[in-house]
Amino acid sequence: MLLTIIAAVFVFGLLVLVHELGHFATAKMTNMRVDEFAIGFGPKIIGVRYGETLYSLRAIPLGGYNKIAGMDGADDEAGDRAYSAKPVTARMLVILAGSFMNFFLPVLLFFGINFFSGVHYPSAEPMIGGVIDHKPAERAGLLAGDRIVRIDGQSIDSWQSLVAVMQDGGGRVFKVEFERGGEPMATSLIPEYDEAEKRSMIGIVSSVTTLHPGFGESLQLAADKTLVTLRQMIDALGRIIVGGSTADLAGPLGVAQMAGEVAQTGMVPLLHFAAMLSINLGLVNLLPIPALDGGHFVSLLIEAVRGRPLSPKALQYAQLIGFVLLMSLMLVATMNDISR
């Protein structure tokens, strides 16, 4: 339980800090007055004023915010340093910067993982890297490190050939010959059909080959992985929108639970989880939903086209609709978390 709390606070805190830093830095760059930079919500735990900005840590570490003068359109005291007084392009930059930082963070995290921990690739060798509990391989006595030599007398020279033999063998008894520590051994097992994978499996995972790329290659691999993951998430979101797929929503409770489970396997998997979640957060926050940065950006686009901002009443209605929608989604996600 304690590990789950620590992991959740770390992941949420990191993602929110980076997101809000994007808004904060671009607001400062465009000479807007930032009255407060806060991590968390609720009562203030500690606050330090540096220059005109109060930097605070608040009790609920599940969010954060920048208090930029004039962002609600009602603060005239900031004069030409108010958000509302700045050109629409400057305001667009500030709004988009949070999500852009959420896309930049994974590049840094993946780079660190690649450079310091190495890049792990599935090995082509028919060597067992791990055995899944309560599956045929475990019941047959196979262990991580065993090398499969023959199945029913057929020579196995690669992981792919091992998979090919087993994937259509549901219900059949196979004689498996293997080596353990150089000693020949044999056992028998019956593959089980897996509905999710649509093939028979025995419950083993391949061993891995670890490569240690240099600085430049680590950075390139990190950027590539971030872009590929982003494209995959966009494709998945598109399928959900057009009805070709269902959304399995997870709220803060579900994400916290996942963070705790991943943290049990080590710091590197937790950083990888944070990177994936950061990409997801950046993408979702760009959706054209009022109350999200994407919705705010759409209102700025409309202002740029019309030459004047939307009326306060129109903005108020849009924000209300967005808030209700987000709360509804949050409620569904929380119910999913509880049911799990």
C-alpha positions in Angstrom: 0.0 0.0 0.0 2.8 2.4 0.9 4.7 1.6 -2.3 1.5 2.3 -4.3 1.1 5.7 -2.7 4.7 6.6 -3.2 4.7 5.5 -6.8 1.4 7.3 -7.6 2.6 10.5 -6.0 5.9 10.3 -8.0 4.1 9.6 -11.3 1.4 12.2 -10.9 3.7 14.8 -9.4 6.3 14.4 -12.3 3.7 14.6 -15.0 1.9 17.6 -13.5 5.2 19.4 -12.7 6.4 19.0 -16.3 3.0 20.0 -17.8 2.7 23.1 -15.6 6.3 24.0 -16.3 5.4 24.3 -20.0 2.6 26.8 -19.3 4.8 28.6 -16.7 7.9 29.0 -18.9 6.0 30.2 -22.0 3.9 32.6 -19.9 7.2 34.1 -18.6 8.7 34.1 -22.1 5.8 36.1 -23.4 6.0 38.5 -20.4 2.8 37.5 -18.7 2.6 38.0 -15.0 2.4 34.6 -13.2 1.1 35.1 -9.6 1.4 31.5 -8.5 2.9 28.2 -9.7 1.4 25.3 -7.7 1.8 21.6 -7.6 -1.3 19.9 -6.1 -4.6 21.3 -5.0 -6.2 22.1 -1.7 -4.6 23.6 1.4 -1.1 25.0 0.9 1.6 23.0 2.7 4.5 25.3 1.8 5.0 28.4 -0.3 8.0 30.4 -1.3 7.8 33.8 -3.1 10.5 34.5 -5.6 10.0 37.8 -7.4 6.4 38.3 -8.3 5.5 34.6 -8.3 4.5 32.4 -5.3 5.8 28.8 -5.7 3.6 26.5 -3.6 3.1 22.8 -2.8 -0.4 21.8 -1.9 -2.0 18.9 0.0 -3.6 16.9 -2.8 -0.8 15.8 -5.3 -3.1 15.0 -8.2 -2.9 18.2 -10.2 -1.4 21.6 -10.3 -1.9 25.0 -11.8 -0.5 28.3 -12.9 -2.3 31.5 -11.7 -1.6 33.8 -14.7 -2.9 37.3 -14.3 -5.9 38.1 -16.5 -6.5 34.5 -17.6 -10.2 34.8 -16.6 -10.5 38.2 -18.4 -11.4 39.9 -15.2 -8.0 41.1 -14.0 -7.2 44.6 -15.5 -4.6 45.4 -12.8 -1.9 43.5 -14.7 -2.2 45.9 -17.6 -0.4 44.8 -20.8 1.2 41.8 -18.8 -2.3 40.2 -18.4 -3.0 37.0 -20.3 -6.0 38.5 -22.0 -4.0 41.5 -23.2 -1.5 39.4 -25.1 -1.7 38.6 -28.8 -3.7 35.4 -29.6 -0.5 33.7 -30.9 1.2 34.2 -27.5 -1.9 32.8 -25.7 -1.9 29.8 -28.1 1.7 29.1 -27.3 1.0 29.1 -23.5 -2.0 26.8 -23.9 -0.2 24.3 -26.1 3.1 24.3 -24.1 1.7 22.0 -21.4 1.0 19.1 -23.7 4.2 19.7 -25.7 6.1 19.2 -22.5 4.3 16.0 -21.8 5.5 14.8 -25.2 9.1 16.0 -24.5 9.3 14.3 -21.0 9.1 10.7 -22.5 12.0 11.5 -24.8 14.1 12.3 -21.8 12.8 9.3 -19.8 13.3 6.8 -22.7 16.8 8.3 -23.3 17.8 7.8 -19.7 16.5 4.2 -19.8 18.3 3.5 -23.1 21.6 5.1 -22.1 21.9 3.9 -18.5 20.0 0.6 -18.5 20.3 -0.5 -22.1 17.8 -1.5 -24.8 16.2 -4.9 -24.3 15.2 -7.0 -27.4 13.5 -10.4 -27.4 16.1 -13.0 -28.2 15.7 -15.2 -31.3 17.2 -18.2 -29.3 14.7 -20.8 -28.1 15.7 -19.9 -24.5 13.1 -19.5 -21.8 13.3 -16.1 -20.2 10.4 -16.6 -17.8 7.6 -19.0 -16.9 4.1 -17.8 -16.2 2.4 -19.1 -13.0 -0.3 -21.8 -13.3 0.4 -22.4 -17.0 1.4 -25.7 -18.8 5.1 -24.9 -18.8 5.2 -24.4 -15.1 3.2 -27.5 -14.4 5.6 -29.4 -16.7 8.6 -28.2 -14.6 10.2 -25.9 -17.1 12.2 -23.0 -15.7 13.7 -19.7 -16.8 17.1 -20.5 -18.5 16.0 -23.8 -20.0 16.9 -24.1 -23.7 14.3 -26.0 -25.8 16.1 -28.5 -28.1 13.3 -30.6 -29.7 9.6 -31.0 -29.5 8.2 -34.4 -30.5 11.5 -35.1 -32.2 11.4 -32.0 -34.3 14.5 -29.8 -33.9 13.9 -26.3 -32.5 16.5 -23.8 -33.5 14.7 -20.5 -32.9 12.0 -18.9 -30.8 9.9 -18.5 -33.8 10.0 -22.2 -34.6 9.0 -23.0 -31.0 6.0 -20.7 -31.3 5.0 -22.2 -34.7 5.0 -25.7 -33.3 2.9 -24.8 -30.2 0.4 -22.3 -31.5 -1.8 -24.9 -33.2 -1.3 -27.7 -30.7 -4.1 -27.0 -28.2 -5.2 -30.3 -26.5 -2.2 -32.3 -27.8 0.4 -33.9 -25.6 3.9 -32.7 -26.6 7.2 -34.3 -25.6 9.6 -31.4 -24.9 13.4 -32.0 -24.8 15.5 -29.3 -23.3 18.8 -28.5 -21.7 19.3 -27.1 -18.2 22.8 -26.1 -17.3 24.1 -28.2 -20.2 22.3 -31.3 -19.0 19.7 -32.9 -21.4 16.2 -33.3 -19.8 12.7 -34.0 -21.1 9.1 -33.4 -20.0 5.5 -33.5 -21.5 2.9 -30.8 -21.6 -0.4 -29.8 -23.2 -0.7 -26.3 -24.7 -3.8 -24.2 -23.7 -5.8 -22.1 -26.1 -5.7 -18.4 -25.2 -8.8 -16.4 -26.3 -7.0 -13.1 -26.2 -4.1 -14.2 -28.4 -6.3 -16.5 -30.5 -3.7 -19.3 -30.4 -2.4 -22.1 -28.1 0.2 -21.1 -25.6 2.3 -22.9 -22.9 3.0 -19.9 -20.7 6.6 -18.9 -21.4 8.3 -15.7 -22.4 11.5 -15.4 -24.4 14.9 -14.4 -23.0 16.1 -10.9 -23.9 19.3 -9.5 -25.5 20.5 -6.2 -24.0 22.3 -3.6 -26.1 23.9 -0.4 -24.7 23.6 2.3 -27.3 25.7 5.5 -27.2 24.4 9.0 -26.4 23.2 9.9 -29.9 21.7 6.5 -30.6 19.9 6.5 -27.3 18.4 9.9 -28.0 17.3 8.8 -31.5 15.7 5.6 -30.2 13.9 7.6 -27.5 12.5 10.1 -30.0 11.4 7.3 -32.3 9.7 5.4 -29.5 7.9 8.5 -28.4 6.6 9.2 -32.0 5.6 5.6 -32.6 3.7 5.4 -29.3 2.0 8.7 -30.0 0.9 7.5 -33.4 -0.4 4.3 -31.9 -2.4 6.2 -29.3 -3.9 8.5 -31.9 -4.9 5.5 -34.0 -6.5 3.8 -30.9 -8.3 7.1 -30.0 -9.6 7.4 -33.6 -11.0 3.8 -33.5 -12.8 4.6 -30.2 -14.3 7.8 -31.7 -15.6 6.1 -34.8 -16.9 3.2 -32.7 -14.5 0.6 -34.0 -13.2 -0.1 -30.5 -14.3 0.3 -26.9 -12.6 2.6 -24.3 -11.3 0.9 -21.1 -11.2 4.0 -18.9 -9.0 4.2 -15.8 -9.3 7.1 -13.3 -6.8 8.2 -10.7 -7.4 5.1 -8.5 -6.7 2.8 -11.4 -3.6 4.6 -12.5 -2.3 4.7 -8.9 -2.9 0.9 -8.6 -1.0 0.3 -11.9 1.8 2.6 -10.7 2.1 0.5 -7.5 2.2 -2.8 -9.4 4.8 -1.5 -11.9 6.9 -0.1 -9.1 7.2 -3.5 -7.5 9.2 -4.6 -10.6 11.7 -1.8 -10.4 12.5 1.9 -11.1 13.1 1.4 -14.8 9.6 0.0 -15.5 8.1 2.8 -13.4 9.9 5.4 -15.5 8.7 3.6 -18.6 5.1 3.7 -17.2 5.4 7.4 -16.4 6.7 8.1 -20.0 3.7 6.2 -21.6 1.3 8.0 -19.2 2.8 11.3 -20.1 2.2 10.8 -23.8 -1.4 9.8 -23.0 -1.9 12.8 -20.9 -0.5 15.2 -23.5 -2.7 13.7 -26.2 -5.9 13.7 -24.2 -5.3 17.2 -23.0 -5.3 18.4 -26.7 -8.8 17.0 -27.3 -11.2 19.9 -28.4 -13.2 19.6 -25.2 -14.0 22.8 -23.2 -12.1 22.9 -19.9 -9.2 21.1 -21.5 -6.2 22.8 -23.2 -7.5 21.6 -26.5 -10.9 23.3 -26.0 -9.2 26.5 -24.9 -7.0 26.4 -28.1 -10.2 26.0 -30.2 -11.7 29.1 -28.7 -8.4 31.0 -29.5 -8.6 29.7 -33.1 -12.2 31.1 -33.3 -11.0 34.4 -31.9 -8.2 34.5 -34.5 -10.7 33.9 -37.3 -13.4 36.3 -36.0 -10.9 39.0 -35.0 -12.5 39.2 -31.5 -12.9 36.8 -28.6 -16.1 34.8 -27.9 -18.5 36.5 -25.5 -18.0 35.8 -21.8 -21.4 34.1 -21.7 -20.5 31.7 -24.6 -17.2 30.9 -22.9 -19.0 30.3 -19.6 -21.5 27.8 -21.3 -18.7 26.0 -23.1 -16.7 25.7 -19.9 -19.7 24.4 -18.1 -20.4 21.8 -20.8 -16.8 20.7 -20.7 -16.7 20.4 -16.9 -19.9 18.3 -16.9 -18.5 16.0 -19.6 -15.1 15.6 -17.8 -16.8 14.9 -14.5 -19.0 12.3 -16.2 -16.0 10.6 -17.7 -14.2 10.8 -14.3 -17.2 9.2 -12.6 -17.3 6.3 -15.2 -13.5 5.8 -14.9 -13.7 5.8 -11.1 -16.5 3.2 -11.2 -14.4 1.1 -13.5 -11.5 1.4 -11.0 -13.7 0.3 -8.1 -15.2 -2.6 -10.0 -11.7 -3.9 -10.8 
